[in-house]
Amino acid sequence: MAAADEQQQAHRPGAYKQKNKQHKHGKHRTKGEIGRENKGRVAVMALTKKQRRVIRKLDRRNKANQLRRNKKDSVLTEKRKLGSRDGPPHLVAVIALHARVDPGAVTKILRGEGLDGVVHEDQGVTGAKNSFGLVLPRFKQRFTFYTPDTADMHSLLDVAKIADSLVFVLESTEGWDSYGDYCLSSLFAQGLPSHALVCQGVADLAVKKRTESRRALSRLVESRFPESRLFSADSEQDATLLLRHLSAQKQRRLGFRSRRSYLLAQRATYIPNSSQTGTGGPVTGLGTLCVSGYIRGCPLQVNRLVHITGHGDFQLSQIDAPVDPLPIVTAAPRTAKPGRDVDMTDGGDGDMNGDVRVLMKADPEKRESLQAEAEVDPMDGEQTWPTEAELEEAEDGIQNRRVMKVPKGTSDYQAIWINDDAEEEEDDDDVDSCDDDEDGMMDDEMDGDNESQDAGSECASEGDDDDVEEEEEEEEISSSGHTGGDQKYDKEIDEAEEGEGLRRYREARANEMFPDEVDTPLDVPAKTRFQRYRGLKSFRSSPWDPLENLPPNYSRIYQFQNFERMRRRILADAASDEEGAMVGWYVTLHIVDVPPSVMESFLTGKPLVMVSLLPHEQKMSVMQMLVRQHPSNTEPIKSKEELVFQCGFRRFRASAIFSQHTSADKHKLERFLRPDAPTVMSVYAPITFPTAGVLVFKQRDNGMQDLVATGTLLSCDPRRVVLKRIVLSGHPFKINRRSAVVRYMFFNRDDILWFKPVELRTKWGRRGHIKEALGTHGHMKCVFDSQMPSQDSVLMNLYKRVYPRWTYDPYVPAPLPWVKREESPAFCDIDMD
């Protein structure tokens, strides 16, 4: 048996034998072993799209909550600082909106003894009436009340720019008069800060009529102030409620002043340059103005420029820190003793009893320059002298004009195809590019040839036919000229009838008042009169180079490569800058090279407002303003007319051009300010970073200034292309199926050939082009896309780029006072209702 088994062969499995997975004894880890090795560490989990979306949403919500919380904290901090020990006093401007109300009565009640406050009569604004400081230890608040001259619109707007709150004094029955509504329109357009409404004269009414009067007055003011509360100013209790409301109300944030440092001058001294000692040659007639006041808005840097509203830009030399004249004390006499008079020669603040501490001095290397215009070097301009290659090309163009000998009676079309000797035929482009002088020479040659033809025919009629062999007469014509066929067409035209028809046609067209339409002159060729204009295939899509043929004034201005990016960067730096004199400090600014007229204006009681300029805001550029015509203005305002602008803290005179507000790269000029649509004004002015309100006034010959438009500052863009459009019109003389003979658009053949590439259009929507000129009196054959009706008119649009006029003047004369305005009959033209 054993032998038999040894001889038996073993089974060998085939290719389809099932192979089971072997069991690995003790070579794998259990879950417990894996947990002990990780020691509590959790592996990274692959999140699904839904989980990532939820996490991103939670992150965004958390970030928004953090930003909202930080902004709320900053607003609360700024509000708590206003009027407190750490911030500037609460500046309140009291404005009367009716001729029968007295703002002095309101300020008199605020001085009452029942308020338990300390009145500082000498800590108001020097020279201003009804201006004083008030400290309320019970509220831990301090106020500065200022009553501007309502008759002076410039003073009113300047005070409203920097005031923390406005108190409008209303009449008990009418609220405000026409001039008060005019003032409100200007204040709303400029930017209205926090305000309160005070009704004067309610206590004089009967007790039963007081409630009804207040209810009627509330309905009256709803149009301007829908959510405002009316306060009385007849007792000290009413004054306490008003002060509590002013200190606790929400402060409105105005963008044009929140990013800049500004100050209202409360004290000022002037030192002429002749009395100064030091190096550097002082400027004769100028001096140093020392201005004291509280810093508001942002920290003030000594190396920055300051702008005095209505007077210009200046530099600072140093900043001093005198003692705060309006401290919050818990125990003090009812009325503080006034300080000594201001010394006009010591250079410091006269009402300070302590030593003046110098905070910082300007660094001449880091101080910003007053240069407003770029330095113009006439040698840096584009050289217009032609090169040698251009001279050779022009010489070749003159020589290429050829005179051919052709058989008598040859038409223009046949003459083009005749080769003269060995010269080759020129291309159509070369024929079309012949200049106007050559066309004139061609016409002269044509006239001479016709005369020779007439003389030859007379000789032939005398019977001078001999046995002389007849030779084919030849004439010399230009390849681009014309022959006597046009003269035959001209003989059929009555010039007197043409002139009478032109007169009647112009009268009919003038009644339609078609926009931008101009008449083609008779004594001047159209190609000379409109040589700066060009045609556009499409106003929307046709290219126009913004750097082509710029005027000389563009070499004096500055432009940004990306204005929006620069604006964001500068405003972000201004918001995060913590250097310089901090907000709430009482400082003295030393402003150098100031004319004495600034001090004279301050001594007359006008407010002196200073604002620190951001980088580049002293440089000139082309500013764009988006405005709408004010409802009270009914007179037409023409483009390039001199106007008075109030843009942010600046006030200046300039001439602006008007254009449409569109999103395209080209904008059509508006000859007049449109009352039904927003308009963009382009003007040469110093750079100002938005946002800022814009008020536009028009000054009359008698000194009055009328508000004509309001709006906002749009951007600084010298590359904005503003195109002036003119429309040349023609009348269809003969109408065929798709062509027509048009007249009265041009009056000579050269003009038709010059404007031949420009597309034509009609009032009824047809489009076409000029095919050829007929005769020499301005008739032309035109082809259109469809047949035009007999009552249609043929139009041609021409465009040229226009620029503002350089008439910038930072000095604006004061408007006519309110009292004289009422005496002037022209004041009745302003309808405020």
C-alpha positions in Angstrom: 0.0 0.0 0.0 2.8 2.3 0.8 4.4 1.7 -2.5 1.2 2.4 -4.3 0.8 5.7 -2.5 4.3 6.7 -3.4 3.6 6.1 -7.1 0.3 8.1 -7.0 0.8 11.7 -8.3 -0.4 14.9 -6.3 -3.3 17.0 -7.6 -2.3 20.3 -9.1 -5.0 23.1 -9.1 -5.7 25.0 -12.3 -5.9 28.7 -13.0 -9.5 28.9 -11.7 -8.7 27.6 -8.3 -10.3 29.7 -5.5 -7.7 31.3 -3.2 -9.0 32.4 0.2 -7.4 35.2 2.2 -5.1 33.9 4.8 -5.7 34.8 8.5 -3.1 37.0 10.1 -2.7 35.8 13.6 -1.8 38.7 16.0 -0.6 41.2 13.3 -3.5 43.8 13.7 -4.3 46.4 16.3 -7.5 46.5 18.2 -9.5 49.7 18.8 -8.3 49.8 22.4 -4.7 49.6 21.3 -5.2 52.5 18.8 -6.9 54.7 21.4 -4.1 54.0 23.9 -1.5 55.0 21.3 -3.3 58.3 20.2 -3.7 59.3 23.9 -6.8 61.3 23.3 -5.8 62.9 20.0 -8.5 63.1 17.3 -7.7 62.6 13.7 -8.5 65.3 11.1 -11.9 64.9 9.7 -12.7 65.7 6.0 -15.6 68.2 6.1 -18.3 68.1 3.5 -19.3 71.1 1.5 -22.4 71.6 3.6 -20.3 71.6 6.8 -17.8 74.1 5.4 -20.7 76.3 4.2 -22.1 76.4 7.7 -18.8 77.2 9.3 -18.2 80.0 6.8 -21.6 81.4 7.6 -20.9 81.3 11.3 -17.6 83.0 10.8 -19.1 85.8 8.7 -21.8 86.3 11.3 -19.3 86.4 14.1 -17.1 88.9 12.2 -20.1 91.1 11.4 -21.1 91.1 15.1 -17.6 92.0 16.1 -17.4 94.9 13.6 -20.9 96.1 14.7 -19.8 95.9 18.4 -16.6 97.8 17.8 -18.4 100.5 15.8 -21.0 100.9 18.4 -18.4 101.2 21.1 -16.5 103.8 19.2 -19.6 105.9 18.6 -20.5 105.7 22.3 -17.0 106.7 23.3 -17.1 109.6 20.9 -20.5 110.7 22.1 -19.4 110.5 25.8 -16.3 112.5 25.1 -18.3 115.4 23.5 -18.8 118.1 26.0 -17.1 116.1 28.8 -13.8 116.7 30.5 -11.8 114.6 27.9 -13.4 116.1 24.8 -14.2 119.5 23.3 -17.1 121.6 24.5 -20.4 120.9 22.8 -20.6 123.6 20.1 -24.2 124.8 19.6 -25.2 127.3 16.9 -28.5 129.2 17.5 -30.1 130.1 14.2 -33.3 132.2 13.7 -35.5 131.1 10.8 -38.0 133.9 11.0 -37.6 137.7 11.0 -39.9 138.1 14.0 -37.9 135.8 16.4 -34.9 136.9 18.5 -32.2 134.2 19.1 -30.8 136.4 21.9 -33.9 135.7 24.0 -33.1 131.9 23.8 -29.4 132.5 24.9 -30.6 134.8 27.7 -32.7 132.0 29.2 -29.8 129.6 28.9 -27.7 132.0 31.1 -30.4 131.9 33.8 -29.4 131.1 37.4 -31.9 128.3 37.8 -29.7 126.0 35.6 -26.9 125.8 38.3 -24.3 126.4 35.6 -21.2 128.5 35.3 -21.3 131.0 32.5 -18.0 132.2 30.9 -18.8 135.3 29.0 -15.3 135.7 27.8 -14.9 132.1 26.5 -17.1 132.4 23.6 -15.9 133.6 20.2 -14.3 137.0 20.1 -16.3 139.6 18.3 -19.4 137.4 18.0 -22.6 138.6 19.6 -24.5 136.2 22.0 -21.5 133.9 22.2 -20.5 132.4 25.6 -19.3 129.3 27.4 -21.5 127.3 29.8 -20.4 124.6 32.2 -23.0 122.4 33.9 -21.4 120.5 36.8 -24.7 118.6 37.4 -24.6 117.1 33.9 -20.7 117.1 33.8 -21.1 118.9 30.4 -19.8 122.1 28.9 -21.2 124.0 26.0 -20.2 126.8 23.7 -23.1 128.7 22.2 -22.6 130.7 19.1 -25.2 132.8 17.2 -24.1 133.4 13.6 -25.4 136.3 11.5 -28.3 134.7 9.6 -28.2 137.5 7.0 -24.7 136.5 6.0 -25.1 133.2 4.2 -21.4 132.4 4.2 -21.1 132.8 8.0 -24.2 130.6 8.5 -22.8 127.8 6.3 -19.3 128.0 7.8 -20.7 127.7 11.4 -23.0 124.8 10.4 -20.0 122.9 9.0 -18.3 122.6 12.4 -21.3 122.8 14.8 -22.1 119.7 16.9 -25.8 120.8 17.2 -28.0 123.4 15.6 -30.9 125.0 17.5 -33.5 126.4 15.1 -35.7 129.2 16.5 -39.2 129.1 15.0 -42.0 131.5 15.1 -45.1 130.2 16.9 -47.6 130.5 14.0 -45.6 130.4 10.7 -42.5 128.5 11.7 -40.1 130.0 9.2 -40.4 132.6 6.5 -39.2 132.5 2.8 -35.6 133.3 3.7 -35.6 130.8 6.5 -36.7 128.1 4.0 -33.9 129.3 1.7 -31.4 128.8 4.6 -32.8 125.3 5.4 -32.4 124.3 1.8 -28.8 125.3 1.8 -28.1 123.6 5.2 -29.8 120.3 4.1 -27.7 120.3 0.9 -24.5 120.9 2.8 -25.1 118.3 5.5 -27.2 118.9 8.6 -25.8 117.9 11.9 -27.8 117.1 15.0 -30.5 119.7 15.7 -33.3 120.8 17.9 -36.4 122.9 17.2 -37.3 125.7 19.6 -40.6 127.5 19.4 -40.6 131.1 20.6 -43.7 133.0 21.6 -46.0 130.2 22.8 -46.1 131.6 26.3 -47.6 134.9 25.0 -50.7 133.0 23.7 -53.8 132.2 25.7 -53.6 129.0 27.8 -56.3 127.3 25.8 -54.6 128.1 22.5 -51.2 126.9 23.3 -51.8 123.2 22.7 -53.6 123.9 19.4 -50.7 126.2 18.3 -48.1 123.6 19.1 -50.1 120.9 17.2 -50.4 123.2 14.2 -46.7 124.0 14.3 -45.8 120.3 14.5 -47.8 119.6 11.3 -46.1 122.5 9.6 -42.5 121.4 10.3 -43.2 117.7 9.4 -42.1 118.4 5.8 -38.6 119.3 6.9 -38.3 117.5 10.3 -40.6 114.5 10.3 -39.3 113.1 13.7 -38.2 116.2 15.5 -39.5 117.4 18.8 -40.6 120.9 19.6 -39.1 122.6 22.6 -40.2 125.8 24.3 -37.8 128.5 25.5 -40.0 130.5 27.8 -38.7 129.3 31.2 -35.6 127.9 32.9 -37.3 124.5 33.1 -37.6 124.5 29.3 -33.9 125.5 29.1 -33.0 122.5 31.2 -34.9 120.1 29.1 -33.3 121.6 26.0 -29.8 121.2 27.4 -30.5 117.7 28.5 -31.7 116.9 25.0 -28.7 118.4 23.3 -26.2 116.5 25.5 -28.0 113.1 25.1 -29.3 113.1 21.5 -27.7 111.0 18.8 -24.9 112.8 16.9 -25.1 112.8 13.2 -21.8 111.9 11.5 -20.9 114.1 8.5 -18.4 112.4 6.3 -16.6 115.5 5.0 -15.6 116.6 8.5 -15.2 113.3 10.4 -12.0 112.4 8.6 -10.4 115.8 9.0 -9.2 117.9 11.9 -11.1 121.2 12.2 -11.2 124.1 14.7 -13.3 127.2 15.4 -11.2 130.1 16.4 -12.1 131.5 19.8 -9.1 133.8 20.2 -6.7 135.2 17.6 -3.7 137.4 17.5 -1.7 138.8 14.5 2.0 139.5 14.3 3.2 141.2 11.2 6.4 139.8 9.6 8.2 143.1 9.9 8.2 142.7 13.7 9.5 139.1 13.6 13.1 138.2 14.2 14.9 135.3 12.6 16.3 134.1 9.3 14.7 133.6 6.1 13.4 136.9 4.8 9.8 137.5 5.8 7.2 138.3 3.1 6.2 142.0 3.2 2.5 142.5 4.0 2.0 139.1 5.6 2.3 137.9 9.2 1.8 135.1 11.7 -1.8 134.4 12.9 -2.0 132.8 16.3 -5.4 131.1 16.6 -6.7 129.3 19.8 -9.5 126.8 19.9 -10.5 123.2 20.6 -9.5 120.5 18.1 -12.4 118.4 16.7 -12.7 115.6 14.3 -9.3 113.9 14.1 -5.8 114.6 15.6 -4.1 117.6 14.2 -0.6 117.2 12.7 1.7 120.2 12.6 3.3 119.3 9.2 0.0 119.3 7.4 -1.5 122.3 5.7 -4.5 124.1 7.1 -7.3 125.7 5.1 -9.0 128.8 6.4 -12.5 128.9 4.8 -12.7 131.8 2.4 -9.1 132.8 2.7 -6.9 130.0 1.3 -4.3 127.4 2.3 -1.4 128.1 4.8 1.4 126.3 6.7 1.8 125.8 10.4 5.0 126.6 12.3 4.2 125.3 15.8 1.3 124.2 18.1 1.1 125.4 21.7 -0.9 124.0 24.6 -2.3 126.8 26.8 -4.5 126.1 29.9 -8.0 125.0 29.1 -10.2 128.1 29.6 -13.4 126.1 30.1 -12.8 123.4 32.7 -15.5 121.4 34.4 -15.5 122.3 38.1 -17.8 121.1 40.8 -17.8 124.4 42.8 -17.4 127.8 41.2 -19.1 131.2 41.2 -22.1 131.6 39.0 -20.3 133.9 36.5 -16.6 133.5 35.9 -14.4 136.6 35.9 -13.3 137.7 32.4 -9.7 137.4 31.7 -7.5 140.2 30.6 -7.7 141.7 27.1 -6.0 140.0 24.2 -2.5 141.3 23.5 -2.0 141.8 19.8 1.8 141.5 19.9 2.7 138.8 22.4 1.9 135.9 20.0 0.1 133.9 22.8 -3.4 133.6 24.1 -4.0 136.6 26.3 -6.6 135.0 28.6 -4.1 132.4 29.9 -2.7 132.9 33.4 -0.3 129.8 33.2 2.7 129.1 31.1 2.2 128.2 27.5 3.7 124.8 26.6 5.0 124.1 23.1 3.5 120.8 21.9 5.3 120.4 18.6 7.1 122.4 15.9 7.0 121.9 12.2 9.8 120.1 10.4 10.8 122.0 7.3 11.8 118.7 5.5 8.5 117.0 6.3 6.2 119.9 6.1 3.9 119.8 3.0 4.4 122.3 0.3 1.9 125.0 -0.7 2.5 124.3 -4.4 -0.9 124.0 -6.1 0.1 123.8 -9.7 2.6 121.6 -11.5 5.7 123.3 -12.9 5.3 123.8 -16.6 8.4 123.5 -18.7 7.7 124.5 -22.3 10.6 122.4 -23.6 9.0 119.2 -22.2 6.0 119.5 -24.6 5.5 117.5 -27.7 7.7 118.6 -30.5 5.6 119.5 -33.5 8.4 120.0 -36.0 8.1 117.2 -38.7 10.8 114.6 -39.1 12.8 114.1 -42.3 10.7 111.0 -43.2 7.5 113.1 -42.8 8.9 115.9 -45.0 9.9 113.4 -47.7 6.4 111.8 -47.5 4.8 115.2 -47.9 7.0 116.0 -50.9 6.1 112.8 -52.5 2.4 113.5 -52.0 2.7 116.9 -53.8 4.6 115.3 -56.7 2.1 112.5 -57.0 -0.6 115.0 -58.1 -0.6 114.5 -61.9 -2.0 116.4 -64.8 -3.2 114.3 -67.7 -4.0 115.0 -71.4 -7.3 113.4 -72.3 -9.6 113.8 -75.3 -12.1 116.6 -75.2 -15.4 115.8 -73.5 -13.9 113.0 -71.3 -15.8 112.7 -68.1 -14.3 112.4 -64.6 -15.0 108.7 -64.4 -13.3 108.1 -67.7 -10.3 110.2 -66.8 -9.6 108.2 -63.7 -8.9 105.1 -65.8 -6.6 106.7 -68.4 -2.9 106.2 -67.8 -0.7 109.1 -68.5 2.5 108.0 -70.1 4.3 105.5 -67.9 2.7 106.5 -64.7 0.6 103.9 -62.9 -2.8 104.4 -61.7 -3.1 105.5 -58.1 -5.3 103.8 -55.5 -8.6 105.2 -54.5 -7.3 105.9 -51.0 -4.7 108.3 -52.4 -7.4 110.1 -54.5 -9.7 110.5 -51.4 -6.8 111.8 -49.3 -6.1 114.9 -51.5 -6.2 118.0 -49.4 -8.5 121.0 -49.8 -5.9 123.2 -51.5 -5.6 120.8 -54.3 -9.4 120.7 -54.7 -9.4 124.5 -55.0 -6.7 124.3 -57.7 -8.7 121.7 -59.5 -11.7 124.0 -59.6 -9.6 126.9 -61.0 -8.2 124.6 -63.7 -11.7 123.5 -64.6 -12.9 127.1 -65.0 -10.0 127.9 -67.2 -10.6 124.9 -69.4 -14.2 125.8 -69.9 -13.3 129.3 -71.0 -10.9 127.9 -73.6 -13.7 125.6 -74.8 -16.0 128.5 -75.3 -13.4 130.5 -77.2 -12.7 127.5 -79.5 -16.4 127.1 -80.3 -16.7 130.8 -81.3 -13.8 130.4 -83.7 -15.4 127.3 -85.2 -18.7 129.1 -85.8 -17.1 131.8 -88.0 -16.6 129.2 -90.7 -12.8 129.0 -90.3 -12.8 125.4 -91.8 -9.8 125.1 -94.0 -8.1 122.0 -95.4 -6.1 121.8 -92.3 -6.1 118.3 -91.0 -8.5 118.1 -88.0 -6.6 117.1 -84.9 -8.3 115.8 -81.8 -8.4 118.6 -79.3 -7.2 117.8 -75.9 -7.7 119.4 -72.5 -5.8 119.2 -69.3 -7.8 118.2 -66.2 -6.8 116.8 -62.9 -7.5 113.2 -62.1 -9.7 114.2 -59.2 -11.3 117.2 -60.8 -14.6 117.7 -62.6 -15.6 118.9 -66.0 -18.3 121.0 -67.5 -21.1 118.6 -66.5 -21.5 120.4 -63.2 -21.7 123.7 -65.0 -24.7 122.4 -66.9 -26.3 121.5 -63.6 -25.6 124.9 -62.2 -27.3 126.7 -65.1 -30.6 125.1 -64.2 -30.5 126.6 -60.6 -31.8 130.0 -59.8 -29.6 131.5 -57.1 -32.2 134.0 -56.0 -34.7 131.2 -55.4 -32.1 129.3 -53.6 -31.5 132.2 -51.2 -35.2 132.7 -50.6 -35.7 129.0 -49.9 -32.8 129.0 -47.5 -34.3 131.9 -45.5 -37.7 130.3 -45.3 -36.2 127.0 -44.3 -34.1 128.5 -41.5 -37.1 130.3 -40.1 -39.1 127.1 -40.0 -36.3 125.1 -38.4 -35.7 127.8 -35.8 -39.3 127.3 -34.5 -38.7 123.7 -33.8 -35.8 124.4 -31.3 -33.8 121.3 -32.2 -31.1 120.8 -29.7 -27.5 121.4 -30.7 -28.4 122.5 -34.2 -26.2 125.2 -35.8 -26.4 127.0 -39.1 -23.7 126.5 -41.7 -22.1 129.9 -42.4 -22.3 131.3 -45.9 -19.1 133.4 -45.9 -16.8 130.8 -44.3 -16.3 127.2 -45.5 -17.8 124.6 -43.3 -14.5 122.6 -43.2 -12.8 125.8 -41.8 -15.6 126.7 -39.3 -15.9 123.1 -38.0 -12.3 122.0 -38.4 -12.1 120.9 -34.8 -15.1 118.6 -35.0 -15.2 115.0 -36.1 -17.9 112.4 -36.8 -18.5 109.3 -34.8 -19.9 106.0 -36.1 -21.3 105.3 -32.6 -21.3 107.7 -29.7 -21.3 104.7 -27.3 -18.6 102.4 -28.8 -16.4 104.6 -31.0 -13.0 105.2 -29.5 -11.8 108.6 -28.3 -8.3 108.9 -26.9 -8.5 110.9 -23.6 -4.9 112.1 -23.9 -5.3 113.5 -27.4 -4.7 117.3 -28.0 -4.9 118.3 -24.4 -5.0 122.1 -23.7 -2.0 123.9 -22.1 -3.9 124.1 -18.7 -3.6 120.3 -18.4 0.1 120.7 -17.9 -0.6 122.7 -14.7 -2.8 120.1 -12.9 -2.2 116.8 -11.2 -3.9 113.5 -11.7 -4.0 110.1 -10.0 -3.3 106.8 -11.6 -6.2 105.3 -9.6 -8.1 108.0 -7.7 -10.4 105.6 -5.8 -7.5 103.5 -4.5 -5.7 106.6 -3.4 -8.8 107.9 -1.7 -9.3 104.7 0.3 -5.7 104.6 1.4 -5.5 108.2 2.5 -8.8 108.1 4.4 -7.8 104.8 6.1 -4.5 106.4 7.2 -6.3 109.4 8.5 -8.7 107.3 10.5 -5.9 105.2 12.1 -3.5 108.1 12.7 -3.0 108.8 16.4 -0.1 111.4 16.2 -0.3 115.1 16.8 -2.6 117.2 18.9 -5.5 115.0 20.1 -9.2 115.7 19.8 -10.5 117.9 22.7 -7.2 119.7 23.4 -7.3 123.5 23.6 -4.4 124.6 21.4 -2.9 127.6 19.8 -1.9 127.3 16.1 0.8 129.5 14.7 -0.1 130.0 11.0 2.6 131.7 8.9 2.4 134.0 5.9 -1.2 135.1 6.5 -2.6 138.3 5.0 -4.0 140.9 7.5 -7.4 140.6 5.9 -8.0 137.4 7.8 -7.6 139.1 11.1 -9.7 142.0 10.0 -12.5 139.6 9.0 -12.3 137.9 12.4 -12.5 141.2 14.3 -15.7 142.1 12.5 -17.4 139.1 14.1 -17.2 136.6 11.2 -16.4 133.0 12.1 -12.8 131.8 11.5 -12.9 128.1 10.5 -9.8 126.1 10.0 -9.5 122.6 8.7 -6.4 120.4 8.3 -6.0 119.2 4.7 -5.3 115.6 3.8 -2.3 114.8 1.5 -2.6 116.2 -2.0 -5.7 118.4 -1.2 -3.9 121.6 -2.0 -3.1 120.6 -5.6 -5.2 121.6 -8.6 -7.0 119.1 -10.8 -10.3 118.7 -12.6 -13.1 117.9 -10.1 -16.4 116.3 -11.1 -19.5 117.3 -9.1 -23.0 115.6 -9.5 -25.7 118.3 -8.9 -29.3 118.9 -9.5 -30.9 122.2 -10.2 -32.5 123.7 -7.1 -36.4 124.1 -7.3 -36.2 127.8 -6.4 -34.1 128.6 -9.5 -36.0 129.4 -12.7 -33.4 131.2 -14.7 -31.3 129.2 -17.2 -27.7 128.5 -16.2 -25.3 128.4 -19.2 -22.3 126.2 -19.3 -18.9 128.0 -18.7 -20.7 130.6 -16.7 -18.8 131.8 -13.5 -20.5 130.4 -10.4 -19.7 130.3 -6.7 -19.1 126.8 -5.3 -19.2 125.5 -1.7 -17.5 122.1 -1.8 -16.8 120.7 1.7 -14.9 123.3 3.6 -13.8 125.2 0.5 -15.5 128.2 -1.1 -14.3 129.5 -4.5 -15.4 130.9 -7.8 -14.9 129.0 -11.1 -16.4 128.3 -14.5 -17.7 124.8 -15.0 -18.9 122.8 -18.0 -22.0 120.6 -17.8 -22.3 117.1 -19.1 -24.6 114.1 -18.8 -24.3 111.6 -16.0 -23.8 108.2 -17.7 -21.6 105.2 -17.2 -20.0 105.4 -20.7 -16.5 106.6 -21.5 -17.8 109.6 -23.4 -20.3 112.2 -22.1 -22.3 114.7 -24.0 -22.0 118.3 -23.2 -25.1 120.1 -21.8 -25.3 123.7 -22.9 -27.6 124.6 -20.0 -28.3 123.1 -16.6 -31.1 120.7 -17.0 -33.9 121.0 -14.4 -35.2 117.4 -14.9 -32.0 115.3 -14.6 -28.8 115.2 -12.7 -25.8 116.9 -14.3 -22.1 116.6 -13.8 -20.1 119.8 -13.5 -16.4 119.7 -14.4 -14.3 122.5 -13.0 -10.6 123.3 -12.3 -10.4 123.3 -8.5 -8.2 121.9 -5.6 -8.4 118.2 -5.0 -11.0 117.2 -2.4 -11.6 113.6 -1.4 -15.3 112.6 -1.3 -17.7 112.5 0.4 -18.5 116.2 0.5 -21.6 118.3 -0.2 -21.7 120.8 -3.0 -23.7 124.0 -3.2 -23.7 126.2 -6.3 -24.6 129.9 -6.2 -24.9 132.4 -8.9 -23.9 136.0 -8.1 -25.9 138.8 -9.6 -24.6 142.2 -10.6 -26.1 143.8 -7.5 -24.2 141.4 -5.1 -27.0 138.9 -4.4 -26.1 135.2 -4.5 -28.9 132.7 -5.5 -28.7 129.0 -4.9 -29.0 127.4 -8.3 -27.9 123.8 -7.7 -27.0 121.3 -4.9 -25.3 117.9 -5.0 -22.3 115.9 -4.0 -18.7 115.6 -5.0 -18.3 112.8 -7.5 -14.6 112.2 -8.2 -11.3 113.8 -9.5 -11.0 112.7 -13.1 -9.1 114.8 -15.7 -9.6 112.1 -18.2 -13.3 112.4 -18.3 -14.2 113.0 -22.0 -16.9 115.6 -22.5 -17.9 116.0 -26.1 -19.8 119.0 -27.6 -22.2 118.0 -30.3 -23.4 120.1 -33.2 -26.0 119.1 -35.7 -25.9 120.2 -39.3 -29.3 119.9 -41.0 -30.3 119.6 -44.6 -33.5 119.5 -46.6 -34.4 116.8 -49.1 -34.8 118.4 -52.5 -35.6 115.3 -54.5 -36.5 112.0 -53.0 -36.0 108.7 -54.9 -36.5 105.1 -53.7 -33.4 104.9 -51.5 -31.5 108.1 -52.5 -32.3 111.8 -52.2 -30.8 115.1 -53.3 -30.1 117.2 -50.1 -29.5 120.9 -50.0 -28.9 123.6 -47.4 -26.5 121.5 -45.4 -23.4 122.8 -47.2 -22.9 125.6 -49.8 -19.9 124.5 -51.8 -18.4 121.4 -53.2 -15.3 121.3 -51.0 -17.3 121.0 -47.9 -19.3 118.1 -49.2 -16.1 116.2 -50.1 -14.6 117.0 -46.7 -17.5 115.7 -44.7 -18.3 112.8 -47.0 -17.1 110.0 -44.6 -19.5 111.2 -41.8 -22.7 109.2 -41.4 -26.0 110.9 -41.9 -29.3 110.3 -40.0 -32.8 111.6 -40.3 -35.4 112.6 -37.8 -37.5 109.6 -38.7 -34.7 107.1 -38.0 -33.1 106.6 -41.4 -29.4 106.2 -41.8 -27.2 106.9 -44.8 -24.1 108.5 -46.2 -23.1 111.0 -48.9 -22.6 109.5 -52.3 -21.5 112.4 -54.4 -21.6 116.1 -54.8 -23.9 117.7 -57.4 -22.8 121.0 -58.8 -20.9 123.7 -56.8 -23.8 125.1 -54.7 -23.9 122.5 -52.0 -26.3 120.0 -53.4 -25.4 116.4 -52.8 -26.7 112.9 -53.5 -27.3 110.8 -50.4 -28.1 107.1 -50.0 -30.2 105.8 -47.1 -31.2 102.4 -45.8 -34.9 103.0 -46.8 -37.0 105.6 -48.5 -37.4 108.7 -46.5 -40.7 110.7 -46.2 -41.0 114.2 -47.7 -41.4 115.9 -44.3 -38.1 114.3 -43.0 -34.9 116.2 -42.4 -31.3 115.1 -42.9 -28.9 115.6 -40.0 -25.2 115.2 -39.5 -23.7 114.9 -36.0 -20.2 116.3 -35.3 -18.3 116.2 -32.0 -15.4 117.9 -30.4 -13.9 117.6 -26.9 -14.3 120.6 -24.6 -12.6 121.6 -21.4 -13.4 123.9 -18.5 -12.1 127.5 -18.3 -9.3 128.3 -15.8 -11.1 131.0 -13.8 -10.5 129.5 -10.3 -10.5 132.2 -7.6 -10.4 131.2 -3.9 -11.6 134.7 -2.8 -15.4 135.1 -2.9 -17.0 138.4 -2.1 -19.6 138.4 0.7 -23.2 138.2 -0.5 -25.6 141.0 0.0 -26.9 141.1 3.6 -30.4 139.9 4.3 -31.9 143.3 5.1 -30.8 144.7 1.8 -32.1 141.6 0.0 -35.6 142.3 1.2 -35.3 145.9 -0.1 -34.2 144.6 -3.5 -37.1 143.9 -6.0 -35.1 141.0 -7.4 -35.6 139.1 -4.1 -39.2 138.4 -5.1 -38.0 136.2 -7.9 -37.1 133.4 -5.4 -40.2 131.4 -4.8 -39.6 129.1 -1.8 -43.0 127.5 -1.9 
